[in-house]
Amino acid sequence: MTITPQTTITPQATMSTQTTETRQATDTGDTPAGAVPIVDDPALTEPACGTSDLPLVFRPADPETDAGRVHRWLTHPGAHHWQMGHLSRGQVRRYLEQITDDDAQDAWIGEEAGDALVCVETYDPTRVVLTDVHDAETGDLGMHLLVAPAPQDVTRRRHGLTSAIMRAVVAHCWSLGAGRLVVEPDVENDAVRRKNREVGFEELREIALPDKRAMLSVLARGTRPEAAAAGVGTESVAGSAAGSAAGSAAEVGSGGDAGTQHLRPEHMALAQRHLVAKALAEFSHEKLLRPTAEQDPGEPAGAAPLWRLEVPGASTYRFRARRLALDHWVLDEESLQRLDAVHGHQRPLDAQELIVELQHLLGIPEDLLGTYLEEVAATLASAAFKNHRGGLPPPSWPADGGTSTSPGTCSTPRRP
């Protein structure tokens, strides 16, 4: 693909503060010279609160000098969807070389004042990944991104930064001459699908790729985010486990009336993550649960230990956490993953399903289970409302805690 000069992307505004994932790179370097400023696409400049003015400079990735930072990002637990956490630095360098040597693909590093925040891959969907499953139009450009983990210093984390990065990446793709963007995240990758919808991607259909079931999505130049969101369709917000527990499940359309806007999936997902993490930490403190330490050869320096909790016949939970005095657990919410106990597939976090899974361990009698789940549903709704009205506060984390990133903030042409 033709590589254009470095471009500086400065969104006039970011997505709404309802977005809660935060990012900030820990790598530094010199800001490339000769950056060419461009004007944002109108679809990316909707007034919103949160982080504003994110001047990203995009430069072609250098396999030799960028392999180290990309390797650190890929080996972080939050990048598990890439399925490249086992690679060595040398293998990551060769991977980047394959991309940069291929005229159908490019790799880019996005930097803010010299700090690397994101690695972006762009590709020609008529020649790579989607050759047999997508009827490409002239000007189509495929895109994937890998956002850097959050810094160890919690004071450097910026609310809404991931959304700002996503908007800047889209603007960068427009600057390359794309007429339409194409992405294909794993169908189970709720986090990145939500990010895609935020900037206006329309989900077309599920497709079968060699290593995943993907959601083919497109974004036409000039599409306004709210217009695309209106076409997403009805999405189910889990309100009870397996549809039981006093009928507390709720289905909320993407439009919805003003009284149910806070129950939309993007608000509920954060509430679910917060409550599941809080429950696991509290139950572990009370010694009702006993997570086991998990070896992590690629663990970043200073990162919190990795833990694993298996609920027989149900789910496996993996997360980073520190055990403090008196056995208090400080769990890194953004590292939390829930995996199917049988196949190991990632599953959405669900506080009510967690209670059902732990019912007997917690000693909850059958005739009171519905009451417990109703209480959890009320707590979730309250947290979702707070998020809708301006965002939950970022997770508490010691200043010397480990890096953190939300699972699934990246998609890739070769991995789920």
Residue pairs with C-beta under 8 A, 6 or more apart in sequence:
1 103
1 104
1 105
1 106
1 122
1 123
1 124
3 60
3 106
4 175
4 176
4 177
5 34
5 36
6 32
6 34
6 35
6 36
6 57
6 58
6 59
7 35
7 36
7 37
7 38
7 57
7 58
7 172
7 175
8 35
8 36
8 37
8 38
8 55
8 56
8 57
8 58
9 38
9 40
9 54
9 55
9 56
9 57
9 58
9 110
9 168
9 169
9 171
9 172
9 175
10 37
10 40
10 53
10 54
10 55
10 56
10 168
11 40
11 44
11 45
11 52
11 53
11 54
11 164
11 167
11 168
11 171
12 40
12 44
12 45
12 52
12 53
13 45
13 46
13 47
13 48
13 50
13 52
14 48
14 50
14 51
14 52
14 54
14 160
14 161
14 163
14 164
14 167
15 48
15 50
15 160
15 163
15 164
15 166
15 167
15 198
15 199
15 225
16 48
16 49
16 50
16 160
16 163
17 48
17 49
17 50
17 159
17 160
17 390
17 391
18 266
18 267
18 387
18 388
18 390
18 391
19 50
19 160
19 162
19 163
19 198
19 266
19 391
20 159
20 160
20 270
20 387
20 391
20 392
20 394
21 161
21 162
21 163
21 191
21 334
21 405
21 406
21 409
22 150
22 157
22 158
22 159
22 160
22 161
22 162
22 394
23 117
23 147
23 148
23 149
23 150
23 157
23 158
23 161
23 162
23 165
23 405
23 409
24 115
24 117
24 148
24 150
24 151
24 156
24 157
24 158
24 161
25 69
25 112
25 115
25 116
25 117
25 148
25 151
26 148
26 149
26 151
26 152
26 403
27 69
27 72
27 115
27 116
27 148
28 114
28 115
28 116
29 111
29 114
29 115
29 116
30 114
31 57
31 111
31 113
31 114
32 57
32 59
32 111
35 57
38 171
38 175
40 171
41 170
41 171
41 174
41 221
41 222
42 222
42 224
43 199
43 200
43 221
43 222
43 223
43 224
43 225
44 167
44 170
44 171
44 199
46 224
46 225
46 226
49 390
50 159
50 160
50 163
50 164
51 158
51 159
51 160
51 161
51 164
54 112
54 161
54 164
54 165
54 168
55 112
55 113
56 110
56 111
56 112
56 117
56 118
56 165
56 168
56 172
57 110
57 111
57 112
58 108
58 109
58 110
58 111
58 120
58 172
59 108
59 109
59 111
60 100
60 106
60 107
60 108
60 109
61 70
61 96
61 99
61 100
61 107
61 108
61 109
61 119
62 109
63 93
63 94
63 96
63 97
63 100
64 93
66 96
66 109
66 116
66 119
67 89
67 90
67 92
67 93
67 96
68 89
69 116
69 148
70 92
70 96
70 119
70 146
71 87
71 88
71 89
71 92
72 149
72 300
73 79
73 119
73 146
73 147
73 148
73 149
74 82
74 84
74 85
74 87
74 92
74 146
75 85
75 87
75 298
75 300
76 85
76 149
76 300
76 403
76 405
77 85
77 296
77 306
77 318
77 320
77 335
77 337
77 405
77 407
78 149
78 334
78 335
78 404
78 405
78 406
78 407
78 408
78 409
79 85
79 146
79 405
79 410
80 337
80 346
80 407
81 186
81 189
81 192
81 346
81 407
81 408
81 410
81 411
81 412
81 415
81 416
82 146
82 410
82 412
82 415
83 211
83 414
83 415
83 416
84 92
84 95
84 415
85 298
86 298
87 95
96 107
99 105
99 106
99 107
99 121
100 106
100 107
102 128
104 123
104 124
104 127
104 128
105 121
105 122
105 123
105 124
105 128
106 121
106 122
106 123
107 119
107 120
107 121
108 119
108 120
108 121
108 122
108 172
109 116
109 118
109 119
109 120
110 116
110 117
110 118
110 119
110 120
110 165
110 168
110 169
110 172
111 117
116 148
117 147
117 148
117 161
117 165
118 145
118 146
118 147
118 148
118 165
118 169
119 145
119 146
120 143
120 144
120 145
120 146
120 169
120 172
121 142
121 143
121 144
121 145
121 412
121 413
122 141
122 142
122 143
122 173
122 176
123 129
123 141
123 142
123 143
123 144
123 413
124 140
124 141
124 142
125 131
125 134
125 136
125 140
125 141
125 142
125 182
126 136
126 140
128 142
128 413
129 142
129 184
129 209
129 413
129 414
130 136
130 142
130 182
130 184
130 207
130 216
133 207
133 208
133 209
133 216
134 140
134 182
134 207
134 216
136 182
137 179
137 180
138 179
139 177
139 178
139 179
139 180
140 178
140 179
140 180
140 181
140 182
140 218
141 173
141 176
141 178
141 179
141 180
141 181
141 182
142 181
142 182
142 183
142 184
142 413
143 169
143 170
143 173
143 181
143 182
143 183
144 183
144 410
144 411
144 412
144 413
145 165
145 166
145 169
145 409
145 410
145 411
146 409
146 410
146 412
147 162
147 165
147 405
147 409
147 410
148 405
149 300
149 403
149 404
149 405
150 157
150 334
150 403
150 404
150 405
151 157
151 403
152 302
152 303
152 399
152 400
152 401
152 402
152 403
153 399
154 394
154 397
154 398
154 399
154 401
155 399
157 394
159 391
159 394
160 391
162 195
162 406
162 409
163 195
163 198
163 199
166 195
166 198
166 199
167 199
170 181
170 199
170 219
173 181
174 221
178 221
179 220
179 221
180 218
180 219
180 220
180 221
181 201
181 218
181 219
182 216
182 217
182 218
183 196
183 201
183 216
183 217
183 218
183 219
183 411
184 207
184 209
184 214
184 215
184 216
184 217
184 411
184 413
185 192
185 193
185 196
185 214
185 215
185 217
185 408
185 411
186 192
186 212
186 213
186 214
186 215
186 408
186 411
186 416
187 206
187 212
187 213
187 214
187 215
188 213
188 345
188 346
188 347
188 348
188 416
189 346
189 408
189 411
189 416
190 265
190 269
190 348
190 408
191 269
191 406
191 407
191 408
191 409
192 408
192 409
192 410
192 411
193 203
193 215
193 217
194 265
194 266
194 269
195 409
196 203
196 217
196 219
197 203
197 228
197 229
197 232
197 266
198 225
198 229
198 266
199 219
199 225
200 219
200 223
200 224
200 225
200 227
200 228
200 229
201 217
201 218
201 219
201 228
202 217
202 218
202 219
202 223
202 228
202 231
202 232
203 215
203 216
203 217
203 232
204 215
204 216
204 217
204 218
205 215
205 216
206 213
206 214
206 215
206 216
207 213
207 214
207 215
207 216
208 214
211 414
211 415
211 416
212 415
212 416
219 228
229 254
230 254
230 255
231 254
232 254
233 253
233 254
234 251
234 252
234 253
234 254
235 251
235 252
235 253
235 254
235 264
235 265
236 249
236 251
237 249
237 250
237 251
237 252
237 263
237 264
237 265
237 268
238 249
238 268
238 272
238 348
238 350
238 352
238 353
239 248
239 249
239 250
239 352
239 377
239 380
240 246
240 247
240 248
240 249
240 352
240 373
240 377
241 350
241 352
241 353
241 355
241 356
241 373
242 353
242 356
243 249
244 370
244 373
245 352
245 356
245 369
245 370
245 373
245 374
245 377
246 370
246 371
246 373
246 374
248 352
248 373
248 374
248 377
250 260
250 263
252 260
252 263
252 264
252 265
254 264
256 263
256 264
261 388
262 381
262 384
262 385
262 387
262 388
262 389
263 381
263 384
264 388
267 384
267 385
267 387
267 388
268 380
268 384
269 348
269 349
270 383
270 384
270 387
270 392
271 380
271 381
271 383
271 384
271 387
271 392
272 348
272 349
272 350
272 351
272 380
273 333
273 334
273 336
273 349
274 333
274 383
274 392
274 395
275 351
275 376
275 379
275 380
275 383
276 317
276 336
276 338
276 349
276 350
276 351
276 354
277 319
277 331
277 333
277 336
277 395
278 331
279 351
279 354
279 355
280 289
280 291
280 309
280 317
280 319
280 329
280 331
280 336
280 354
281 321
281 329
281 330
281 331
282 329
283 289
283 358
283 362
284 290
284 291
284 309
284 327
284 329
285 327
285 328
285 329
287 327
288 358
288 361
288 362
289 309
289 358
289 361
290 309
291 307
291 308
291 309
291 317
291 319
291 321
292 307
292 308
292 309
293 305
293 306
293 307
293 308
294 306
294 307
294 308
294 318
295 306
296 305
296 306
299 305
299 306
300 402
300 403
302 400
302 402
302 403
303 320
303 402
303 403
304 320
304 321
304 322
304 330
304 332
304 335
304 401
304 402
305 320
305 321
305 322
306 318
306 319
306 320
307 318
307 319
307 320
307 321
308 316
308 317
308 318
309 316
309 317
309 318
310 316
310 317
310 341
311 317
311 341
311 357
311 358
312 341
313 341
314 341
314 357
315 338
315 339
315 340
315 341
315 347
315 353
315 354
315 357
316 338
316 339
316 340
316 341
316 344
317 336
317 337
317 338
317 339
318 335
318 336
318 337
318 339
319 331
319 332
319 335
319 336
319 337
320 331
320 332
320 335
320 402
320 404
321 329
321 330
321 331
321 332
322 329
322 330
322 398
322 401
323 329
324 330
330 396
330 397
330 398
330 401
332 395
332 397
332 401
332 402
332 404
333 395
333 404
334 395
334 404
334 405
334 406
334 407
335 402
335 404
335 405
335 407
336 349
336 407
337 346
337 407
338 346
338 347
338 348
338 349
338 350
339 345
339 346
339 347
340 346
340 347
346 407
346 408
351 376
351 379
351 380
352 373
352 376
352 377
352 380
355 362
355 364
355 369
355 372
355 373
355 376
356 369
356 373
359 369
364 372
383 392
386 392
395 404
397 404
